[in-house]
Amino acid sequence: MIYVNASILDEKPSGLGVYAKNVIGHLAALDPSVKVFCPIPLENAPVCRINRFVKPSYKKLGAVARLGWTQCVLPLKTRKTDTVYHPFQYLSLLSPSRQVMTIHDFIPLYYPQVARHQYHYYRFVMPLLLKRADKVICGSENTRQDVLKFYDCDAAKLFVVLDGYDGALFNEVVSREGVLAKYGIAYPYILLVGAGHEHKNLHRVIHAYKALGSGADCKVVIVGGHSPYAERLRDIVRSLSLESQVIFAGYVPDADLPAFYAGARCFAYPSLYEGFGLPVLEAMACGAPVICSNTSSLPEVAGEAALMFNPKDEEDIRHCLKRVLTDAALGATLRDRGRERVKPFSWEATAKGIYACLQA
């Protein structure tokens, strides 16, 4: 019997929750006998309900409850002959079952200031989890290499299964009429997303945009909610006298985000580190020309379908911006390559890869 630990899910999943929800739905389609431990009901999978306090919406309490449930309760729910899949970097040290977990990234080790509460978990608990795991699924080859870089782990138990994206939401078919008007956007723009953390590196794009001067011929739209880094970006914009040219759209719900991608002259993703880099696929699926960093997992995701730059070199970023904004043929080529690039990526393909690991 295959069980899935979906204690990471709540009514409004984000991040790891989105991954878990999508993978679980397709795993259940592949094998109707799969059982899911989850604190909420799911439409597309059979659920064994568990304590509601494990939900991420309970924040610190939820994290403690989730850890306690995984370590102390889960071992009592399964047998030695069962397989338990954890779609995030948890597993039970005491469970008698065969266990498989997915590791998504190593942000807590590369950028401790972003996830201080997880830094010690990655330093001292993760080695125990890796030793206990029968198999470890990595969301990219870059993440697999990070496991080997940071830990003494048997490479034979590491498997790469690339993430998917929501093709029903991010595409060029569904009408986006009126969405941009709702945000007051009626001008050409460069799109940036992810104003939550400094390693997203949006400030260097702003400086590169300033260096373009009148050659930019468009504005910059930044999507992302309130954060200390977003405030720093606002300060940079003011210091460069770009208030009328760099627009902060604030938080944008997923339903509206495809319109932002589709309407962009280009999508710039200058992140210093990504475990996978899902926005690159989302932008390509919506028909946006993409320029992005040449670091971490992003070359794996973008392939030859994006113009790449050194994310620490503002002149390199400026050069790529200028090329894609002034060369219509290049923009069209990137759009066409992007459409082809996204075709192999789907949550169904991700689930099939995971299911193969669970059965082997």
C-alpha positions as CSV (number, residue, x, y, z in Angstrom):
1,M,0.0,0.0,0.0
2,I,1.2,3.5,-0.8
3,Y,0.4,6.3,1.6
4,V,1.1,10.0,1.2
5,N,1.9,12.3,4.0
6,A,-0.1,15.4,3.0
7,S,0.0,17.1,6.4
8,I,1.5,20.2,4.6
9,L,-1.9,20.9,3.0
10,D,-4.5,23.4,4.1
11,E,-7.5,25.3,2.5
12,K,-5.2,27.7,0.7
13,P,-2.1,25.8,-0.4
14,S,1.0,27.7,-1.6
15,G,4.6,26.7,-2.4
16,L,5.1,23.1,-1.1
17,G,1.3,22.8,-0.7
18,V,0.7,23.5,-4.4
19,Y,3.3,20.8,-5.3
20,A,1.7,18.3,-2.9
21,K,-1.9,18.9,-4.1
22,N,-1.1,18.6,-7.7
23,V,1.1,15.5,-7.3
24,I,-1.4,13.8,-5.1
25,G,-4.2,14.2,-7.5
26,H,-2.3,12.6,-10.3
27,L,-0.8,9.8,-8.1
28,A,-4.4,8.9,-7.2
29,A,-5.4,8.8,-10.8
30,L,-2.5,6.5,-11.6
31,D,-3.2,4.2,-8.6
32,P,-6.7,4.5,-7.0
33,S,-5.5,2.4,-4.0
34,V,-3.2,5.3,-2.8
35,K,-4.2,6.6,0.6
36,V,-3.6,10.2,1.7
37,F,-3.1,11.4,5.3
38,C,-4.5,14.9,5.2
39,P,-6.1,17.5,7.5
40,I,-8.6,18.6,4.8
41,P,-10.8,16.8,2.3
42,L,-9.5,16.4,-1.2
43,E,-11.7,16.2,-4.3
44,N,-9.3,14.0,-6.3
45,A,-7.9,11.5,-3.8
46,P,-9.1,9.3,-0.9
47,V,-8.2,11.0,2.5
48,C,-7.5,9.6,5.9
49,R,-8.3,12.7,8.0
50,I,-5.7,13.7,10.6
51,N,-5.4,16.4,13.3
52,R,-6.3,19.8,11.9
53,F,-3.6,21.6,13.9
54,V,-0.9,20.3,11.5
55,K,-2.0,22.8,8.8
56,P,0.4,25.5,7.8
57,S,-2.3,28.1,8.5
58,Y,-1.6,27.4,12.2
59,K,2.0,28.8,11.5
60,K,4.4,27.9,14.4
61,L,1.8,25.7,16.1
62,G,1.2,23.9,12.8
63,A,4.9,23.3,12.3
64,V,5.3,21.8,15.7
65,A,2.1,19.7,15.4
66,R,3.2,18.5,11.9
67,L,6.6,17.4,13.2
68,G,5.0,15.7,16.2
69,W,2.4,13.9,14.0
70,T,5.0,12.8,11.5
71,Q,7.4,11.4,14.1
72,C,5.0,10.0,16.7
73,V,1.6,9.2,15.1
74,L,2.4,8.3,11.5
75,P,4.6,5.3,12.5
76,L,1.5,3.8,14.1
77,K,-0.6,4.2,11.0
78,T,1.4,2.1,8.5
79,R,3.0,-1.3,8.3
80,K,6.5,-2.5,7.3
81,T,5.3,-3.6,3.9
82,D,3.8,-0.2,3.1
83,T,5.5,2.7,1.3
84,V,5.1,6.3,2.6
85,Y,5.7,9.2,0.3
86,H,6.5,12.6,1.8
87,P,6.1,15.4,-0.9
88,F,8.3,17.7,1.2
89,Q,11.5,17.4,3.3
90,Y,9.9,15.4,6.2
91,L,9.9,11.7,7.1
92,S,9.4,9.7,10.2
93,L,12.6,8.4,11.9
94,L,10.5,5.7,13.7
95,S,8.3,4.4,11.0
96,P,8.8,0.8,10.0
97,S,7.6,1.5,6.5
98,R,9.7,2.2,3.4
99,Q,9.9,5.9,3.0
100,V,10.5,8.3,0.1
101,M,10.7,12.1,0.4
102,T,11.1,15.0,-2.0
103,I,13.6,17.7,-1.4
104,H,12.9,21.0,-3.3
105,D,15.7,23.4,-2.5
106,F,18.4,24.4,0.0
107,I,17.5,28.0,0.6
108,P,17.9,27.7,4.4
109,L,21.5,26.7,3.8
110,Y,22.3,29.2,1.1
111,Y,20.4,32.1,2.6
112,P,19.9,31.5,6.4
113,Q,18.4,34.9,6.8
114,V,15.4,33.9,4.6
115,A,14.5,30.9,6.6
116,R,16.2,31.2,10.0
117,H,13.8,28.7,11.7
118,Q,14.7,26.0,9.0
119,Y,18.5,26.5,9.1
120,H,19.1,24.3,12.1
121,Y,16.6,21.8,10.7
122,Y,18.7,21.5,7.5
123,R,21.9,21.4,9.4
124,F,21.2,18.8,12.1
125,V,17.9,17.0,11.2
126,M,18.2,16.6,7.5
127,P,21.3,14.3,7.7
128,L,19.2,11.9,9.8
129,L,16.3,12.0,7.3
130,L,18.6,11.4,4.4
131,K,20.1,8.4,6.2
132,R,16.6,7.0,7.0
133,A,15.1,7.6,3.6
134,D,14.9,4.7,1.2
135,K,14.8,7.1,-1.8
136,V,15.1,10.8,-2.1
137,I,13.4,12.6,-5.0
138,C,15.1,15.9,-6.1
139,G,13.1,18.5,-8.0
140,S,16.1,19.2,-10.3
141,E,19.6,17.9,-11.0
142,N,20.9,21.1,-9.3
143,T,19.1,20.0,-6.1
144,R,20.6,16.5,-6.4
145,Q,24.0,18.1,-6.6
146,D,23.3,20.2,-3.6
147,V,22.4,17.1,-1.6
148,L,25.8,15.6,-2.4
149,K,27.5,19.0,-1.7
150,F,26.0,19.5,1.7
151,Y,25.6,15.9,3.0
152,D,27.3,12.6,3.1
153,C,24.5,10.8,1.2
154,D,24.5,7.7,-0.9
155,A,24.1,9.0,-4.5
156,A,22.3,5.8,-5.5
157,K,19.2,6.7,-3.5
158,L,18.8,10.1,-5.2
159,F,16.4,10.5,-8.1
160,V,15.6,13.6,-10.2
161,V,12.0,14.2,-11.0
162,L,11.4,17.6,-12.4
163,D,8.4,19.7,-11.2
164,G,5.4,20.5,-13.4
165,Y,3.2,23.5,-13.9
166,D,-0.5,24.2,-14.2
167,G,-1.1,24.1,-17.9
168,A,-4.8,24.7,-17.4
169,L,-4.1,28.1,-15.8
170,F,-0.9,29.2,-17.5
171,N,-1.4,29.1,-21.2
172,E,-2.2,31.4,-24.2
173,V,-5.8,30.1,-24.8
174,V,-7.8,31.3,-21.9
175,S,-9.1,34.9,-22.2
176,R,-7.4,37.5,-20.0
177,E,-9.5,40.4,-21.1
178,G,-9.9,43.1,-18.6
179,V,-7.4,41.8,-16.0
180,L,-4.6,44.3,-16.6
181,A,-7.1,47.2,-16.8
182,K,-8.2,46.2,-13.3
183,Y,-4.6,47.0,-12.1
184,G,-4.4,50.2,-14.2
185,I,-1.8,48.7,-16.6
186,A,-2.2,50.1,-20.1
187,Y,1.4,50.4,-21.3
188,P,4.3,48.1,-22.4
189,Y,6.2,46.7,-19.5
190,I,9.0,44.3,-18.3
191,L,7.6,41.9,-15.7
192,L,9.3,41.0,-12.4
193,V,7.8,38.6,-9.8
194,G,8.9,37.5,-6.3
195,A,9.6,40.6,-4.3
196,G,9.6,38.6,-1.0
197,H,13.3,37.9,-0.5
198,E,16.6,39.5,-1.4
199,H,18.0,36.5,-3.2
200,K,15.3,37.1,-5.9
201,N,17.7,39.9,-6.9
202,L,15.2,42.2,-8.5
203,H,17.2,45.3,-7.4
204,R,19.8,44.5,-10.0
205,V,17.2,44.5,-12.8
206,I,16.0,48.0,-11.6
207,H,19.5,49.3,-11.8
208,A,20.0,47.7,-15.2
209,Y,16.7,49.3,-16.4
210,K,17.9,52.7,-15.2
211,A,21.0,52.3,-17.3
212,L,18.9,51.7,-20.4
213,G,17.6,55.2,-20.1
214,S,15.3,56.3,-22.9
215,G,16.1,53.1,-24.7
216,A,13.8,51.1,-22.4
217,D,10.6,52.4,-24.1
218,C,8.5,50.6,-21.5
219,K,7.9,50.4,-17.7
220,V,8.7,47.8,-15.1
221,V,5.9,46.0,-13.3
222,I,6.8,44.2,-10.0
223,V,4.4,41.6,-8.7
224,G,4.6,40.6,-5.0
225,G,3.1,41.4,-1.6
226,H,4.5,43.5,1.2
227,S,7.9,42.5,2.6
228,P,11.1,44.1,3.9
229,Y,12.7,43.4,0.6
230,A,9.8,45.0,-1.3
231,E,10.3,48.1,0.8
232,R,14.0,48.2,0.0
233,L,13.0,48.0,-3.7
234,R,10.8,51.0,-3.2
235,D,13.6,52.9,-1.7
236,I,15.9,52.1,-4.6
237,V,13.2,53.2,-7.1
238,R,12.9,56.5,-5.2
239,S,16.7,57.0,-5.1
240,L,16.8,56.5,-8.9
241,S,13.8,58.8,-9.5
242,L,11.9,56.0,-11.2
243,E,8.6,56.3,-9.4
244,S,6.7,56.8,-12.6
245,Q,8.4,54.0,-14.5
246,V,8.6,51.2,-11.9
247,I,5.1,50.1,-10.8
248,F,4.5,48.0,-7.7
249,A,1.3,45.9,-8.5
250,G,1.3,44.3,-5.1
251,Y,-0.1,40.8,-4.4
252,V,-1.7,39.3,-7.5
253,P,-3.8,36.1,-7.2
254,D,-2.9,33.1,-9.3
255,A,-6.0,33.6,-11.5
256,D,-4.7,37.0,-12.6
257,L,-1.1,36.2,-12.9
258,P,-1.2,34.7,-16.4
259,A,-2.5,38.0,-17.8
260,F,0.6,39.7,-16.4
261,Y,2.9,37.2,-18.1
262,A,1.0,37.3,-21.4
263,G,1.0,41.1,-21.6
264,A,4.7,41.5,-20.8
265,R,7.3,42.7,-23.4
266,C,9.6,40.3,-21.5
267,F,9.7,38.4,-18.2
268,A,13.0,38.9,-16.3
269,Y,13.9,36.4,-13.6
270,P,17.2,37.4,-12.0
271,S,17.1,35.0,-9.0
272,L,20.5,34.1,-7.5
273,Y,19.2,30.6,-6.5
274,E,16.2,28.4,-7.3
275,G,15.5,24.8,-6.5
276,F,13.4,24.7,-9.7
277,G,12.3,28.1,-11.0
278,L,8.6,27.6,-11.8
279,P,7.8,31.2,-12.9
280,V,10.1,30.6,-15.9
281,L,7.8,27.9,-17.2
282,E,4.7,29.8,-16.3
283,A,5.9,32.8,-18.3
284,M,6.9,30.7,-21.3
285,A,3.5,28.9,-21.2
286,C,1.8,32.3,-21.4
287,G,3.9,33.4,-24.4
288,A,6.3,35.8,-22.7
289,P,9.9,36.1,-23.9
290,V,12.1,35.1,-21.0
291,I,15.4,36.3,-19.8
292,C,16.8,34.7,-16.6
293,S,19.8,33.9,-14.5
294,N,22.3,31.3,-15.6
295,T,22.7,29.9,-12.1
296,S,21.4,27.0,-10.0
297,S,18.5,25.1,-11.6
298,L,17.4,27.8,-14.1
299,P,19.4,26.5,-17.1
300,E,17.8,23.1,-16.6
301,V,14.3,24.6,-16.6
302,A,14.8,27.2,-19.4
303,G,17.1,25.2,-21.7
304,E,17.7,27.1,-25.0
305,A,14.3,29.0,-24.7
306,A,15.6,31.9,-22.6
307,L,18.2,34.6,-22.9
308,M,20.5,34.1,-19.9
309,F,22.7,36.4,-17.9
310,N,25.0,36.5,-14.9
311,P,22.6,37.7,-12.2
312,K,25.4,39.6,-10.3
313,D,26.4,41.5,-13.4
314,E,24.1,44.5,-14.0
315,E,25.7,45.3,-17.3
316,D,25.0,41.8,-18.5
317,I,21.4,42.2,-17.4
318,R,21.1,45.5,-19.2
319,H,22.5,44.0,-22.4
320,C,19.9,41.2,-22.3
321,L,17.1,43.6,-21.6
322,K,18.1,45.8,-24.5
323,R,18.4,42.9,-26.9
324,V,14.9,41.5,-26.1
325,L,13.3,44.9,-26.1
326,T,14.8,46.1,-29.4
327,D,15.0,43.0,-31.4
328,A,11.5,41.9,-32.4
329,A,12.8,38.8,-34.2
330,L,14.6,37.7,-31.0
331,G,11.5,38.2,-29.0
332,A,9.5,36.1,-31.4
333,T,12.1,33.3,-31.4
334,L,12.1,33.2,-27.6
335,R,8.3,33.0,-27.6
336,D,8.4,30.1,-30.0
337,R,11.1,28.3,-28.1
338,G,9.3,28.8,-24.8
339,R,6.1,27.3,-26.2
340,E,8.1,24.2,-27.2
341,R,10.1,24.1,-24.0
342,V,7.1,23.8,-21.6
343,K,5.5,20.8,-23.5
344,P,7.3,18.0,-21.5
345,F,6.5,19.7,-18.2
346,S,3.3,18.8,-16.4
347,W,2.1,17.7,-13.0
348,E,1.0,14.4,-14.6
349,A,4.6,13.8,-15.8
350,T,5.9,14.7,-12.3
351,A,3.5,12.2,-10.7
352,K,4.5,9.5,-13.1
353,G,8.1,10.0,-12.3
354,I,7.4,9.8,-8.5
355,Y,5.1,6.8,-8.9
356,A,7.9,4.9,-10.7
357,C,10.2,5.7,-7.8
358,L,7.6,4.5,-5.3
359,Q,7.1,1.2,-7.1
360,A,10.8,0.4,-7.9
